[in-house]
């Protein structure tokens, strides 16, 4: 199939939770795309998206019935082709298919070819991007929970959410106990199933207070440095970011853009399956398993 049906969710670290119900009621029904989008919008309200973002429906007919859903990080040509081969009705992604305004759709280009294929196979594509990053229980909280960060609050939030979980970019919190930076890096590798991570700072320094951001966290570096956090966990840090962190005698762990966000596929699929089951909908929801980090370590 190219994708797998997720069976477990993580409540603390990597502890498995209950299995999802797999037997649908006898009166289960299909849903229109618009009905499913309303469920997704409750998970990550669209108004939380950044102004420059293009979250939401990218391609598709809201009135069309949907029988199956895939969740992926990217609407890449490989993912879209696999979804079309398997007659998927809706592809939910984190990164938008259409990020910047289009002057034309040239089907000779990779983006144009993907749009053409999605339309030809009646595959709707929907993005949960910065709204999922910011949402309570969204992507930043998913990463924080997996790592074991407690007492979380937004790293950059609204006035009414700076002291409690809620909408906002990034997260800050504390670890259960102080731990050396190098040991924390090894533990994060274990929890996320990573082969490598990059660290900046003294590996023997003890850290407890954490700031984190999924994706490319460099834009939040000043917020980290002005906070009380000991270590910044994110992806895509640049050379001069690391130098600034060293100079401030702070620490960072770069887990990579892909691995900081890919965990959303299973988490969103599980939540959507549960929500649709409550709606008595006969819809398959699966997390895509064919994606991999575009970078290779040699």
C-alpha positions as CSV (number, residue, x, y, z in Angstrom):
1,X,0.0,0.0,0.0
2,X,2.9,2.4,0.7
3,X,1.3,3.6,4.0
4,X,0.5,1.9,7.3
5,X,-2.4,2.1,9.6
6,X,-1.1,3.5,12.9
7,X,-1.9,1.4,15.9
8,X,-0.3,3.2,18.9
9,X,-0.1,6.7,20.2
10,X,2.4,8.1,22.7
11,X,1.2,9.7,25.9
12,X,4.6,10.2,27.7
13,X,7.8,9.6,25.9
14,X,7.3,6.4,23.9
15,X,4.7,4.7,26.1
16,X,2.0,3.2,24.0
17,X,-1.6,4.0,24.7
18,X,-4.8,2.2,23.9
19,X,-5.5,0.7,20.5
20,X,-8.0,2.5,18.3
21,X,-11.4,0.9,17.8
22,X,-11.3,-0.9,14.4
23,X,-14.9,-2.2,14.2
24,X,-17.2,0.4,12.6
25,X,-20.9,0.4,13.5
26,X,-23.3,-1.2,11.1
27,X,-24.8,2.2,10.2
28,X,-21.4,3.8,9.4
29,X,-21.5,6.3,6.5
30,X,-19.2,8.2,4.2
31,X,-18.6,11.9,4.7
32,X,-18.1,14.8,2.3
33,X,-14.7,16.4,2.2
34,X,-16.2,19.5,3.8
35,X,-17.2,17.5,6.9
36,X,-13.7,16.0,7.3
37,X,-12.2,19.5,6.9
38,X,-14.3,20.8,9.8
39,X,-12.9,18.1,12.0
40,X,-9.3,19.0,10.9
41,X,-10.0,22.7,11.5
42,X,-10.9,21.9,15.1
43,X,-7.6,20.2,15.6
44,X,-5.7,23.2,14.1
45,X,-7.9,26.3,13.8
46,X,-7.1,28.1,10.6
47,X,-6.9,31.5,12.3
48,X,-3.8,30.3,14.1
49,X,-1.9,30.2,10.8
50,X,0.8,32.9,10.1
51,X,-0.2,35.6,7.6
52,X,2.4,34.4,5.1
53,X,1.2,30.8,5.3
54,X,-1.1,28.9,2.9
55,X,-2.7,26.3,5.2
56,X,-6.1,24.8,4.3
57,X,-7.5,23.2,1.2
58,X,-5.0,23.2,-1.7
59,X,-6.9,21.2,-4.3
60,X,-10.3,19.5,-4.2
61,X,-14.1,19.6,-4.2
62,X,-15.5,20.1,-0.7
63,X,-18.8,18.5,-1.8
64,X,-17.2,15.2,-2.9
65,X,-17.5,12.1,-0.7
66,X,-14.2,10.8,0.7
67,X,-13.6,7.1,1.5
68,X,-10.0,7.1,2.6
69,X,-7.4,9.6,4.0
70,X,-3.7,9.6,4.1
71,X,-1.5,11.8,6.3
72,X,2.0,12.8,5.2
73,X,4.5,15.5,5.9
74,X,4.9,16.6,2.3
75,X,2.8,16.5,-0.8
76,X,5.8,15.3,-2.8
77,X,5.4,13.7,-6.3
78,X,6.1,10.2,-4.8
79,X,3.5,10.6,-2.0
80,X,0.8,12.0,-4.4
81,X,1.5,9.3,-7.0
82,X,1.2,6.6,-4.3
83,X,-2.0,8.1,-3.0
84,X,-3.5,8.2,-6.5
85,X,-2.5,4.6,-7.2
86,X,-4.4,3.6,-4.0
87,X,-7.4,5.7,-4.8
88,X,-7.1,7.9,-1.7
89,X,-9.7,10.7,-1.5
90,X,-7.9,13.1,0.8
91,X,-4.2,13.7,1.4
92,X,-3.6,15.7,4.6
93,X,-0.1,17.2,4.8
94,X,1.9,19.5,7.0
95,X,3.6,21.5,4.3
96,X,1.4,23.2,1.7
97,X,1.3,22.0,-1.9
98,X,0.8,25.6,-3.0
99,X,3.0,27.9,-0.9
100,X,3.3,31.0,-3.1
101,X,0.6,32.5,-5.4
102,X,0.7,30.8,-8.9
103,X,0.7,32.8,-12.1
104,X,0.2,29.7,-14.1
105,X,0.0,25.9,-13.7
106,X,2.5,24.5,-16.1
107,X,2.1,20.7,-16.0
108,X,5.7,20.3,-17.2
109,X,6.9,21.5,-13.8
110,X,7.0,19.2,-10.8
111,X,4.4,21.3,-9.0
112,X,2.2,21.6,-12.0
113,X,2.4,17.8,-12.6
114,X,1.4,17.1,-9.0
115,X,-1.6,19.4,-9.2
116,X,-2.6,17.9,-12.5
117,X,-2.4,14.3,-11.1
118,X,-4.3,15.2,-8.0
119,X,-7.1,16.8,-10.1
120,X,-7.2,13.9,-12.6
121,X,-7.5,11.3,-9.8
122,X,-9.9,13.4,-7.7
123,X,-7.4,13.5,-4.8
124,X,-8.0,16.4,-2.5
125,X,-5.0,17.9,-0.8
126,X,-5.2,19.8,2.5
127,X,-2.4,21.4,4.6
128,X,-2.1,21.9,8.3
129,X,1.0,24.0,8.6
130,X,1.7,26.9,11.0
131,X,-1.8,26.5,12.5
132,X,-0.8,22.9,13.6
133,X,2.5,24.3,14.8
134,X,0.7,26.9,17.0
135,X,-2.3,24.9,18.2
136,X,-2.7,23.5,21.7
137,X,-1.9,19.8,21.4
138,X,-0.4,20.6,18.0
139,X,3.0,19.7,16.5
140,X,5.1,21.6,19.0
141,X,3.3,19.8,21.9
142,X,3.7,16.5,20.1
143,X,7.4,16.9,19.9
144,X,7.6,18.2,23.5
145,X,5.6,15.2,24.7
146,X,7.7,12.7,22.9
147,X,10.9,14.2,24.4
148,X,9.4,14.4,27.9
149,X,9.2,18.2,28.3
150,X,6.8,19.1,31.2
151,X,5.0,22.3,32.3
152,X,4.9,23.5,28.7
153,X,3.9,27.0,27.5
154,X,4.3,28.8,24.1
155,X,7.8,30.2,23.5
156,X,6.1,33.0,21.6
157,X,2.4,33.3,22.5
158,X,-0.5,35.7,22.9
159,X,-0.9,37.7,26.1
160,X,-3.4,35.2,27.5
161,X,-1.4,32.1,26.7
162,X,2.1,32.9,27.9
163,X,1.5,31.1,31.2
164,X,-0.6,28.2,30.1
165,X,-0.8,25.7,27.2
166,X,-2.5,27.3,24.2
167,X,-1.9,28.8,20.8
168,X,1.6,30.0,20.2
169,X,4.8,29.3,18.3
170,X,7.4,27.0,19.9
171,X,7.3,25.6,23.4
172,X,9.2,26.1,26.6
173,X,9.2,23.8,29.6
174,X,11.3,21.7,31.9
175,X,12.7,18.2,31.9
176,X,12.0,15.9,34.8
177,X,15.5,16.3,36.1
178,X,18.8,18.0,35.1
179,X,20.7,16.0,32.5
180,X,24.0,16.5,30.6
181,X,23.6,17.9,27.1
182,X,25.3,14.9,25.5
183,X,23.1,12.5,27.4
184,X,20.0,14.4,26.5
185,X,21.0,14.2,22.8
186,X,21.4,10.4,23.1
187,X,18.0,10.1,24.8
188,X,16.3,12.2,22.1
189,X,17.9,10.0,19.4
190,X,16.5,7.0,21.1
191,X,13.0,8.4,21.6
192,X,12.7,9.7,18.0
193,X,14.6,6.8,16.4
194,X,17.3,9.0,14.9
195,X,20.8,7.9,13.7
196,X,22.4,11.3,14.3
197,X,21.7,14.7,15.8
198,X,23.9,17.8,16.0
199,X,24.7,19.6,19.3
200,X,26.1,23.1,20.0
201,X,27.6,23.9,23.4
202,X,29.4,22.0,26.1
203,X,28.2,18.3,26.0
204,X,29.0,18.0,29.7
205,X,26.9,21.0,30.7
206,X,23.7,20.1,32.7
207,X,20.4,21.3,31.2
208,X,16.9,21.2,32.5
209,X,14.9,24.2,31.1
210,X,14.0,23.6,27.4
211,X,12.9,25.7,24.5
212,X,11.9,23.9,21.3
213,X,10.5,24.6,17.9
214,X,9.6,22.1,15.1
215,X,10.9,22.7,11.6
216,X,13.3,25.6,11.1
217,X,13.8,27.2,14.5
218,X,16.4,29.7,13.6
219,X,13.8,32.5,13.5
220,X,13.1,31.9,17.2
221,X,16.8,32.0,18.2
222,X,16.5,35.5,19.8
223,X,13.5,34.4,21.8
224,X,15.4,31.4,23.1
225,X,18.4,33.5,24.0
226,X,16.2,36.0,25.8
227,X,14.5,33.2,27.7
228,X,15.7,31.3,30.8
229,X,15.9,28.0,28.8
230,X,19.2,26.1,28.9
231,X,18.9,24.2,25.6
232,X,17.1,24.9,22.3
233,X,15.8,21.8,20.4
234,X,14.9,22.4,16.8
235,X,16.0,21.8,13.2
236,X,17.9,23.7,10.5
237,X,20.2,25.7,12.7
238,X,22.8,27.6,10.8
239,X,26.6,27.9,11.5
240,X,26.3,31.4,13.0
241,X,23.2,30.4,15.1
242,X,25.5,27.8,16.7
243,X,28.2,30.4,17.3
244,X,25.7,32.7,18.9
245,X,24.5,29.9,21.2
246,X,28.1,29.1,22.2
247,X,28.9,32.7,22.9
248,X,25.8,32.9,25.2
249,X,27.0,29.8,27.0
250,X,23.8,28.0,26.1
251,X,23.1,24.8,24.3
252,X,21.2,23.5,21.3
253,X,20.3,20.1,19.8
254,X,19.5,20.1,16.1
255,X,17.3,17.1,15.3
256,X,16.7,18.1,11.6
257,X,13.7,19.6,10.0
258,X,12.2,16.3,8.8
259,X,12.5,14.4,12.1
260,X,11.2,17.4,14.1
261,X,7.9,17.3,12.1
262,X,7.4,13.8,10.7
263,X,5.9,12.5,13.9
264,X,2.7,14.5,13.0
265,X,1.7,11.9,10.4
266,X,0.9,9.2,13.0
267,X,-0.4,11.6,15.6
268,X,-2.8,13.4,13.2
269,X,-3.9,10.1,11.7
270,X,-4.8,8.6,15.1
271,X,-6.7,11.7,16.2
272,X,-8.6,11.9,12.9
273,X,-9.5,8.2,13.0
274,X,-11.0,8.6,16.5
275,X,-12.9,11.7,15.5
276,X,-14.4,10.1,12.4
277,X,-15.3,7.0,14.4
278,X,-17.3,9.2,16.7
279,X,-19.0,10.6,13.6
280,X,-19.8,6.9,12.7
281,X,-17.9,7.4,9.4
282,X,-16.7,4.5,7.3
283,X,-13.4,6.1,6.3
284,X,-9.9,4.6,6.3
285,X,-7.3,6.9,7.8
286,X,-3.6,5.9,7.4
287,X,-0.3,7.5,8.1
288,X,2.1,7.5,5.1
289,X,5.2,5.4,5.6
290,X,7.1,6.0,2.3
291,X,8.6,9.4,3.3
292,X,12.2,9.7,4.3
293,X,14.6,12.6,5.2
294,X,15.9,14.1,1.9
295,X,19.3,14.4,3.5
296,X,21.6,11.4,3.8
297,X,24.6,11.1,6.1
298,X,27.6,9.5,4.4
